[in-house]
Amino acid sequence: MKKFRYSLETVLNIKEQKQKMEKEKLALLISKYELQKNKLNEILIKINETIEKNEMNAMMGISAMNLKQFNLYLETLYEKYNEQDEILKTLENEIEKERRKLREVSKEKEALENLKEKKYEEYKYQSLLEQNSIIDEQISYKVARSTLGG
């Protein structure tokens, strides 16, 4: 009996490689997302600290010039916050696209693996039939030999 060979093995290997690449891309995007999220949190902390300082200075009495500078700085922080938030939204979209790609590749790979399993089961069944046929031939040969010559 010849050895089992899956005709789509190279295609399955390519799908496995593609799945691995998609997983790596997704991990990289998630890493970038976490980094940008940390930056957003840092900006938020700066905003809160600036507001607190502004309130304390207002209680102590602050010049109009310093108040204006605080407000300009706060506006700049809010702009940075909004920009960072947009970056996060873009990354979220990219992550979702990559997850869809990964799901698609995984489905294709799974379908090929299931087909391979079915083909292997067919191979085992055919192998069993061939073995039984050989055994039957040997038994028939021995019976014929013993009745004719024996």
URRAGI-V154310 format. One record per run of one state. SS is the DSSP state (H for helix, E for strand, - for the rest). FROM is the first residue (numbers start at 1). TO is the last residue. If there is no record, write none. Layout:
[[SS	FROM	TO] [SS	FROM	TO]]
This chain:
[[-	1	8] [H	9	60] [-	61	63] [H	64	148] [-	149	150]]
